[in-house]
Amino acid sequence: MVKIALAQFQPSHDYEESINKGLELVELAADAGAKFIGFTELSFRPFFPQFNSDPTYFSWAENMEGTAVTAFTAAAQQHKIDCAVNFFETTGNGVFYDTTVICRPDGEILGPVRMAHAASEPGFDEKYYYWPGDTKPQVYDLGYMKIGVAICYDRHFPEYTRELVIQGAELIFCPFAGLVSDPMQMYEIEMQALAFQNQVFVACLNRVGKEKNAEFAGGSFVVGPDGDISTRGATNTEHLLLADIDSSKIGEFRIKRPFMRDRRPSFYQ
């Protein structure tokens, strides 16, 4: 049994203040016994893709040695907890990504995981700000749990998440930005189906709070390998959600309903 934490909170326009708030949540999660804490999409910044094609936001991008990764690598070491943070990444020469890394207690940085699919719809002008991710689906063995990351829009593509399952993911972590006007119930049903069909845990972590052109719903949740929502966070408010992950349940449900055994991938090709 492993305890994880999901930090559903609203970043401010003061980047340093948001980082410090996140660091406080790391300490709280570690004190509660969590081995892993995840942060939302664009964890410590306002959600700038709500604004169409505004080049001023490119100045917010950081590389892997930037403030966010550096701060949470130190926090992971101090509090002995894995920290998954998402940030606006630049690799130089005008290349930008929506990126998640996992900062480990031993100082290692896993990733980057770069969002493969970028949305283009009202309130989400992501194709202007992000390049399509160049990192293939990847599972990381944390010792106590094998985790894959599907950032926001990526979770809607079964081909992407199935590859994480094939690589042995026990938990699929999905940081995303869901509006109060979005079909949140359908998002839950979609992730319940993902968990049920693959008999894995799925942890969806949403942003929260009202911004200039967007209001995020919160309501983060964790789905078990039986497809049921085991833990649900508050809506429309900040919340440090704690959940227990029992990986033995995966084997239990794969014996009961052996979907993975009965796959015929060569036939589908």
BALOBA-1460 file (C-alpha; in Angstrom, 3 decimals):
// residues 269
<rec num="1" residu="m" x="0.000" y="0.000" z="0.000"/>
<rec num="2" residu="v" x="1.440" y="3.339" z="-1.115"/>
<rec num="3" residu="k" x="0.037" y="6.752" z="-0.243"/>
<rec num="4" residu="i" x="0.126" y="9.437" z="-2.909"/>
<rec num="5" residu="a" x="-0.819" y="13.125" z="-2.769"/>
<rec num="6" residu="l" x="-2.357" y="15.327" z="-5.463"/>
<rec num="7" residu="a" x="-1.850" y="19.071" z="-5.010"/>
<rec num="8" residu="q" x="-4.969" y="20.747" z="-6.354"/>
<rec num="9" residu="f" x="-4.223" y="24.424" z="-5.871"/>
<rec num="10" residu="q" x="-4.407" y="27.769" z="-7.611"/>
<rec num="11" residu="p" x="-1.132" y="29.429" z="-8.575"/>
<rec num="12" residu="s" x="-0.868" y="33.183" z="-8.318"/>
<rec num="13" residu="h" x="0.706" y="35.740" z="-10.657"/>
<rec num="14" residu="d" x="3.625" y="35.874" z="-8.231"/>
<rec num="15" residu="y" x="5.756" y="32.962" z="-9.423"/>
<rec num="16" residu="e" x="7.957" y="32.841" z="-6.319"/>
<rec num="17" residu="e" x="4.872" y="32.812" z="-4.102"/>
<rec num="18" residu="s" x="3.417" y="29.908" z="-6.083"/>
<rec num="19" residu="i" x="6.654" y="27.938" z="-5.879"/>
<rec num="20" residu="n" x="6.806" y="28.458" z="-2.102"/>
<rec num="21" residu="k" x="3.193" y="27.382" z="-1.764"/>
<rec num="22" residu="g" x="4.024" y="24.213" z="-3.663"/>
<rec num="23" residu="l" x="7.006" y="23.541" z="-1.434"/>
<rec num="24" residu="e" x="4.765" y="23.830" z="1.624"/>
<rec num="25" residu="l" x="2.443" y="21.225" z="0.118"/>
<rec num="26" residu="v" x="5.396" y="18.891" z="-0.432"/>
<rec num="27" residu="e" x="6.169" y="19.082" z="3.269"/>
<rec num="28" residu="l" x="2.528" y="18.496" z="4.210"/>
<rec num="29" residu="a" x="2.279" y="15.488" z="1.910"/>
<rec num="30" residu="a" x="5.488" y="13.965" z="3.255"/>
<rec num="31" residu="d" x="4.319" y="14.508" z="6.843"/>
<rec num="32" residu="a" x="1.080" y="12.680" z="5.938"/>
<rec num="33" residu="g" x="3.091" y="9.678" z="4.795"/>
<rec num="34" residu="a" x="2.873" y="10.166" z="1.033"/>
<rec num="35" residu="k" x="5.686" y="8.760" z="-1.114"/>
<rec num="36" residu="f" x="4.649" y="10.766" z="-4.198"/>
<rec num="37" residu="i" x="3.110" y="14.182" z="-4.789"/>
<rec num="38" residu="g" x="1.842" y="15.411" z="-8.137"/>
<rec num="39" residu="f" x="1.174" y="18.974" z="-9.253"/>
<rec num="40" residu="t" x="-1.232" y="20.289" z="-11.880"/>
<rec num="41" residu="e" x="-0.582" y="21.234" z="-15.484"/>
<rec num="42" residu="l" x="1.515" y="24.423" z="-15.615"/>
<rec num="43" residu="s" x="1.837" y="23.856" z="-11.902"/>
<rec num="44" residu="f" x="2.970" y="27.291" z="-10.691"/>
<rec num="45" residu="r" x="1.809" y="29.669" z="-13.422"/>
<rec num="46" residu="p" x="-1.545" y="31.091" z="-14.530"/>
<rec num="47" residu="f" x="-2.883" y="29.023" z="-17.434"/>
<rec num="48" residu="f" x="-1.682" y="31.248" z="-20.260"/>
<rec num="49" residu="p" x="-3.032" y="29.100" z="-23.188"/>
<rec num="50" residu="q" x="-6.399" y="30.695" z="-22.342"/>
<rec num="51" residu="f" x="-4.994" y="33.729" z="-24.230"/>
<rec num="52" residu="n" x="-4.752" y="33.423" z="-27.999"/>
<rec num="53" residu="s" x="-1.323" y="33.797" z="-29.576"/>
<rec num="54" residu="d" x="0.321" y="36.132" z="-27.087"/>
<rec num="55" residu="p" x="4.115" y="35.955" z="-27.540"/>
<rec num="56" residu="t" x="4.836" y="37.629" z="-24.194"/>
<rec num="57" residu="y" x="4.285" y="34.309" z="-22.388"/>
<rec num="58" residu="f" x="7.286" y="32.681" z="-24.036"/>
<rec num="59" residu="s" x="9.390" y="34.552" z="-21.485"/>
<rec num="60" residu="w" x="7.920" y="32.252" z="-18.809"/>
<rec num="61" residu="a" x="9.572" y="29.173" z="-20.289"/>
<rec num="62" residu="e" x="12.408" y="27.452" z="-18.380"/>
<rec num="63" residu="n" x="14.871" y="24.698" z="-19.140"/>
<rec num="64" residu="m" x="15.550" y="21.603" z="-17.050"/>
<rec num="65" residu="e" x="17.899" y="23.631" z="-14.838"/>
<rec num="66" residu="g" x="15.287" y="26.302" z="-14.164"/>
<rec num="67" residu="t" x="13.557" y="27.442" z="-10.985"/>
<rec num="68" residu="a" x="10.809" y="24.808" z="-10.799"/>
<rec num="69" residu="v" x="12.942" y="21.720" z="-11.368"/>
<rec num="70" residu="t" x="15.714" y="23.006" z="-9.118"/>
<rec num="71" residu="a" x="13.364" y="23.897" z="-6.244"/>
<rec num="72" residu="f" x="11.471" y="20.612" z="-6.267"/>
<rec num="73" residu="t" x="14.563" y="18.488" z="-6.687"/>
<rec num="74" residu="a" x="15.808" y="20.032" z="-3.448"/>
<rec num="75" residu="a" x="12.415" y="19.507" z="-1.782"/>
<rec num="76" residu="a" x="12.297" y="15.870" z="-2.882"/>
<rec num="77" residu="q" x="15.686" y="15.287" z="-1.274"/>
<rec num="78" residu="q" x="14.786" y="17.149" z="1.897"/>
<rec num="79" residu="h" x="11.438" y="15.464" z="2.494"/>
<rec num="80" residu="k" x="12.175" y="12.057" z="0.908"/>
<rec num="81" residu="i" x="9.241" y="12.207" z="-1.481"/>
<rec num="82" residu="d" x="8.905" y="12.022" z="-5.267"/>
<rec num="83" residu="c" x="7.633" y="15.285" z="-6.784"/>
<rec num="84" residu="a" x="6.004" y="15.392" z="-10.228"/>
<rec num="85" residu="v" x="5.928" y="18.970" z="-11.524"/>
<rec num="86" residu="n" x="4.730" y="20.348" z="-14.837"/>
<rec num="87" residu="f" x="6.243" y="23.468" z="-16.394"/>
<rec num="88" residu="f" x="6.557" y="25.426" z="-19.638"/>
<rec num="89" residu="e" x="9.842" y="24.128" z="-21.023"/>
<rec num="90" residu="t" x="12.207" y="25.619" z="-23.557"/>
<rec num="91" residu="t" x="15.013" y="23.641" z="-25.106"/>
<rec num="92" residu="g" x="16.346" y="26.698" z="-26.921"/>
<rec num="93" residu="n" x="16.114" y="27.918" z="-30.486"/>
<rec num="94" residu="g" x="12.401" y="28.665" z="-30.244"/>
<rec num="95" residu="v" x="11.323" y="25.170" z="-29.171"/>
<rec num="96" residu="f" x="8.771" y="24.927" z="-26.335"/>
<rec num="97" residu="y" x="6.929" y="22.079" z="-24.608"/>
<rec num="98" residu="d" x="4.342" y="21.320" z="-21.921"/>
<rec num="99" residu="t" x="6.579" y="19.155" z="-19.739"/>
<rec num="100" residu="t" x="6.423" y="17.008" z="-16.614"/>
<rec num="101" residu="v" x="9.407" y="15.677" z="-14.676"/>
<rec num="102" residu="i" x="9.630" y="13.596" z="-11.514"/>
<rec num="103" residu="c" x="12.150" y="14.902" z="-8.999"/>
<rec num="104" residu="r" x="13.442" y="12.051" z="-6.832"/>
<rec num="105" residu="p" x="14.708" y="11.916" z="-3.225"/>
<rec num="106" residu="d" x="18.156" y="10.829" z="-4.445"/>
<rec num="107" residu="g" x="18.467" y="13.920" z="-6.655"/>
<rec num="108" residu="e" x="17.670" y="12.088" z="-9.910"/>
<rec num="109" residu="i" x="15.293" y="13.742" z="-12.368"/>
<rec num="110" residu="l" x="13.065" y="11.400" z="-14.369"/>
<rec num="111" residu="g" x="11.872" y="12.651" z="-17.716"/>
<rec num="112" residu="p" x="11.186" y="14.912" z="-19.348"/>
<rec num="113" residu="v" x="7.723" y="13.792" z="-20.429"/>
<rec num="114" residu="r" x="6.536" y="16.251" z="-23.071"/>
<rec num="115" residu="m" x="2.848" y="16.436" z="-23.966"/>
<rec num="116" residu="a" x="2.438" y="14.690" z="-27.298"/>
<rec num="117" residu="h" x="-0.895" y="16.180" z="-28.317"/>
<rec num="118" residu="a" x="-1.689" y="19.899" z="-28.134"/>
<rec num="119" residu="a" x="-5.289" y="21.131" z="-28.123"/>
<rec num="120" residu="s" x="-6.673" y="23.922" z="-30.263"/>
<rec num="121" residu="e" x="-10.115" y="24.983" z="-29.068"/>
<rec num="122" residu="p" x="-11.678" y="27.967" z="-27.277"/>
<rec num="123" residu="g" x="-9.696" y="28.640" z="-24.110"/>
<rec num="124" residu="f" x="-6.863" y="26.295" z="-25.139"/>
<rec num="125" residu="d" x="-4.601" y="27.824" z="-27.783"/>
<rec num="126" residu="e" x="-1.941" y="25.229" z="-27.021"/>
<rec num="127" residu="k" x="-0.802" y="24.686" z="-30.597"/>
<rec num="128" residu="y" x="0.539" y="28.246" z="-30.635"/>
<rec num="129" residu="y" x="2.617" y="27.811" z="-27.471"/>
<rec num="130" residu="y" x="3.709" y="24.150" z="-27.567"/>
<rec num="131" residu="w" x="5.529" y="21.958" z="-30.019"/>
<rec num="132" residu="p" x="4.258" y="18.362" z="-30.262"/>
<rec num="133" residu="g" x="6.163" y="16.365" z="-27.647"/>
<rec num="134" residu="d" x="9.187" y="14.395" z="-28.835"/>
<rec num="135" residu="t" x="9.258" y="11.927" z="-25.913"/>
<rec num="136" residu="k" x="7.497" y="8.608" z="-26.403"/>
<rec num="137" residu="p" x="5.287" y="7.119" z="-23.653"/>
<rec num="138" residu="q" x="7.604" y="6.109" z="-20.819"/>
<rec num="139" residu="v" x="7.092" y="4.244" z="-17.531"/>
<rec num="140" residu="y" x="9.317" y="4.942" z="-14.529"/>
<rec num="141" residu="d" x="9.980" y="2.471" z="-11.730"/>
<rec num="142" residu="l" x="10.000" y="4.391" z="-8.453"/>
<rec num="143" residu="g" x="10.789" y="1.257" z="-6.464"/>
<rec num="144" residu="y" x="7.428" y="1.193" z="-4.706"/>
<rec num="145" residu="m" x="5.342" y="1.857" z="-7.838"/>
<rec num="146" residu="k" x="5.655" y="1.976" z="-11.625"/>
<rec num="147" residu="i" x="4.240" y="5.203" z="-12.986"/>
<rec num="148" residu="g" x="3.452" y="6.618" z="-16.403"/>
<rec num="149" residu="v" x="2.476" y="10.221" z="-17.150"/>
<rec num="150" residu="a" x="-0.221" y="11.353" z="-19.590"/>
<rec num="151" residu="i" x="-0.352" y="15.151" z="-19.608"/>
<rec num="152" residu="c" x="-3.803" y="16.700" z="-20.040"/>
<rec num="153" residu="y" x="-4.875" y="16.171" z="-23.682"/>
<rec num="154" residu="d" x="-2.763" y="13.006" z="-23.957"/>
<rec num="155" residu="r" x="-5.162" y="11.136" z="-21.663"/>
<rec num="156" residu="h" x="-7.875" y="11.287" z="-24.343"/>
<rec num="157" residu="f" x="-5.833" y="9.078" z="-26.703"/>
<rec num="158" residu="p" x="-6.152" y="5.354" z="-25.844"/>
<rec num="159" residu="e" x="-3.120" y="4.505" z="-27.970"/>
<rec num="160" residu="y" x="-0.934" y="6.624" z="-25.699"/>
<rec num="161" residu="t" x="-2.184" y="5.296" z="-22.375"/>
<rec num="162" residu="r" x="-2.293" y="1.673" z="-23.577"/>
<rec num="163" residu="e" x="1.418" y="1.928" z="-24.358"/>
<rec num="164" residu="l" x="2.032" y="2.962" z="-20.749"/>
<rec num="165" residu="v" x="0.117" y="-0.106" z="-19.583"/>
<rec num="166" residu="i" x="2.061" y="-2.403" z="-21.912"/>
<rec num="167" residu="q" x="5.285" y="-1.050" z="-20.382"/>
<rec num="168" residu="g" x="4.030" y="-2.055" z="-16.939"/>
<rec num="169" residu="a" x="2.513" y="1.125" z="-15.480"/>
<rec num="170" residu="e" x="0.632" y="0.557" z="-12.241"/>
<rec num="171" residu="l" x="-0.429" y="4.198" z="-11.969"/>
<rec num="172" residu="i" x="-1.108" y="6.635" z="-14.801"/>
<rec num="173" residu="f" x="-0.740" y="10.196" z="-13.526"/>
<rec num="174" residu="c" x="-2.698" y="12.811" z="-15.494"/>
<rec num="175" residu="p" x="-2.200" y="16.489" z="-14.633"/>
<rec num="176" residu="f" x="-4.751" y="18.531" z="-16.567"/>
<rec num="177" residu="a" x="-6.653" y="21.814" z="-16.847"/>
<rec num="178" residu="g" x="-10.411" y="21.239" z="-16.778"/>
<rec num="179" residu="l" x="-12.868" y="24.149" z="-16.841"/>
<rec num="180" residu="v" x="-16.146" y="24.357" z="-14.945"/>
<rec num="181" residu="s" x="-17.777" y="24.462" z="-18.401"/>
<rec num="182" residu="d" x="-16.086" y="21.208" z="-19.474"/>
<rec num="183" residu="p" x="-17.913" y="17.847" z="-19.343"/>
<rec num="184" residu="m" x="-16.273" y="16.837" z="-16.076"/>
<rec num="185" residu="q" x="-18.597" y="13.863" z="-15.601"/>
<rec num="186" residu="m" x="-17.605" y="12.519" z="-19.011"/>
<rec num="187" residu="y" x="-13.934" y="13.001" z="-18.108"/>
<rec num="188" residu="e" x="-14.501" y="10.808" z="-15.071"/>
<rec num="189" residu="i" x="-16.334" y="8.146" z="-17.087"/>
<rec num="190" residu="e" x="-13.545" y="8.198" z="-19.675"/>
<rec num="191" residu="m" x="-10.878" y="7.609" z="-17.035"/>
<rec num="192" residu="q" x="-12.975" y="4.941" z="-15.312"/>
<rec num="193" residu="a" x="-13.098" y="3.089" z="-18.631"/>
<rec num="194" residu="l" x="-9.327" y="3.517" z="-19.044"/>
<rec num="195" residu="a" x="-8.700" y="2.068" z="-15.588"/>
<rec num="196" residu="f" x="-11.218" y="-0.761" z="-16.033"/>
<rec num="197" residu="q" x="-10.043" y="-1.848" z="-19.492"/>
<rec num="198" residu="n" x="-6.396" y="-1.886" z="-18.434"/>
<rec num="199" residu="q" x="-6.780" y="-2.745" z="-14.719"/>
<rec num="200" residu="v" x="-4.527" y="0.081" z="-13.568"/>
<rec num="201" residu="f" x="-4.818" y="3.036" z="-11.209"/>
<rec num="202" residu="v" x="-5.432" y="6.433" z="-12.792"/>
<rec num="203" residu="a" x="-4.882" y="9.688" z="-10.879"/>
<rec num="204" residu="c" x="-6.315" y="12.820" z="-12.527"/>
<rec num="205" residu="l" x="-5.235" y="16.122" z="-11.020"/>
<rec num="206" residu="n" x="-7.080" y="19.258" z="-12.110"/>
<rec num="207" residu="r" x="-6.356" y="22.935" z="-11.707"/>
<rec num="208" residu="v" x="-8.697" y="25.056" z="-9.622"/>
<rec num="209" residu="g" x="-9.593" y="28.736" z="-9.365"/>
<rec num="210" residu="k" x="-10.894" y="31.610" z="-11.459"/>
<rec num="211" residu="e" x="-8.549" y="33.364" z="-13.850"/>
<rec num="212" residu="k" x="-9.168" y="36.140" z="-16.364"/>
<rec num="213" residu="n" x="-10.718" y="34.035" z="-19.146"/>
<rec num="214" residu="a" x="-10.997" y="30.676" z="-17.422"/>
<rec num="215" residu="e" x="-12.403" y="29.061" z="-14.306"/>
<rec num="216" residu="f" x="-11.026" y="25.653" z="-13.381"/>
<rec num="217" residu="a" x="-13.207" y="23.067" z="-11.692"/>
<rec num="218" residu="g" x="-10.910" y="21.083" z="-9.409"/>
<rec num="219" residu="g" x="-12.593" y="17.795" z="-8.556"/>
<rec num="220" residu="s" x="-9.405" y="15.733" z="-8.916"/>
<rec num="221" residu="f" x="-9.931" y="11.999" z="-8.538"/>
<rec num="222" residu="v" x="-8.292" y="8.582" z="-8.370"/>
<rec num="223" residu="v" x="-9.719" y="5.511" z="-10.121"/>
<rec num="224" residu="g" x="-8.892" y="1.949" z="-9.094"/>
<rec num="225" residu="p" x="-8.296" y="-1.020" z="-11.416"/>
<rec num="226" residu="d" x="-11.936" y="-2.040" z="-10.927"/>
<rec num="227" residu="g" x="-13.019" y="1.203" z="-12.623"/>
<rec num="228" residu="d" x="-14.480" y="2.753" z="-9.485"/>
<rec num="229" residu="i" x="-13.485" y="6.195" z="-8.238"/>
<rec num="230" residu="s" x="-11.819" y="5.462" z="-4.924"/>
<rec num="231" residu="t" x="-10.925" y="9.019" z="-3.912"/>
<rec num="232" residu="r" x="-12.331" y="12.358" z="-4.996"/>
<rec num="233" residu="g" x="-11.117" y="15.879" z="-4.294"/>
<rec num="234" residu="a" x="-13.170" y="18.969" z="-3.583"/>
<rec num="235" residu="t" x="-14.574" y="21.072" z="-6.423"/>
<rec num="236" residu="n" x="-13.895" y="24.777" z="-6.879"/>
<rec num="237" residu="t" x="-11.442" y="24.941" z="-3.983"/>
<rec num="238" residu="e" x="-7.853" y="24.090" z="-3.179"/>
<rec num="239" residu="h" x="-7.322" y="20.612" z="-1.811"/>
<rec num="240" residu="l" x="-4.432" y="18.296" z="-0.944"/>
<rec num="241" residu="l" x="-5.906" y="14.970" z="-1.961"/>
<rec num="242" residu="l" x="-4.444" y="11.836" z="-0.360"/>
<rec num="243" residu="a" x="-5.064" y="8.384" z="-1.821"/>
<rec num="244" residu="d" x="-3.838" y="4.844" z="-1.206"/>
<rec num="245" residu="i" x="-2.532" y="2.778" z="-4.123"/>
<rec num="246" residu="d" x="-2.519" y="-0.993" z="-3.596"/>
<rec num="247" residu="s" x="-0.796" y="-2.476" z="-6.647"/>
<rec num="248" residu="s" x="-1.803" y="-6.017" z="-5.613"/>
<rec num="249" residu="k" x="-5.324" y="-5.095" z="-6.777"/>
<rec num="250" residu="i" x="-4.052" y="-4.952" z="-10.354"/>
<rec num="251" residu="g" x="-3.189" y="-8.649" z="-10.400"/>
<rec num="252" residu="e" x="-6.434" y="-9.478" z="-8.634"/>
<rec num="253" residu="f" x="-8.580" y="-7.802" z="-11.271"/>
<rec num="254" residu="r" x="-6.483" y="-9.064" z="-14.193"/>
<rec num="255" residu="i" x="-7.198" y="-12.604" z="-13.030"/>
<rec num="256" residu="k" x="-10.893" y="-11.800" z="-12.730"/>
<rec num="257" residu="r" x="-11.096" y="-10.105" z="-16.132"/>
<rec num="258" residu="p" x="-7.995" y="-10.989" z="-18.186"/>
<rec num="259" residu="f" x="-8.283" y="-8.305" z="-20.840"/>
<rec num="260" residu="m" x="-4.512" y="-7.928" z="-21.072"/>
<rec num="261" residu="r" x="-3.998" y="-11.664" z="-21.518"/>
<rec num="262" residu="d" x="-6.547" y="-11.827" z="-24.315"/>
<rec num="263" residu="r" x="-5.156" y="-8.983" z="-26.394"/>
<rec num="264" residu="r" x="-4.132" y="-9.891" z="-29.971"/>
<rec num="265" residu="p" x="-1.984" y="-6.953" z="-31.091"/>
<rec num="266" residu="s" x="-0.655" y="-8.657" z="-34.234"/>
<rec num="267" residu="f" x="-4.253" y="-9.263" z="-35.316"/>
<rec num="268" residu="y" x="-5.182" y="-5.575" z="-34.911"/>
<rec num="269" residu="q" x="-2.247" y="-4.502" z="-37.047"/>
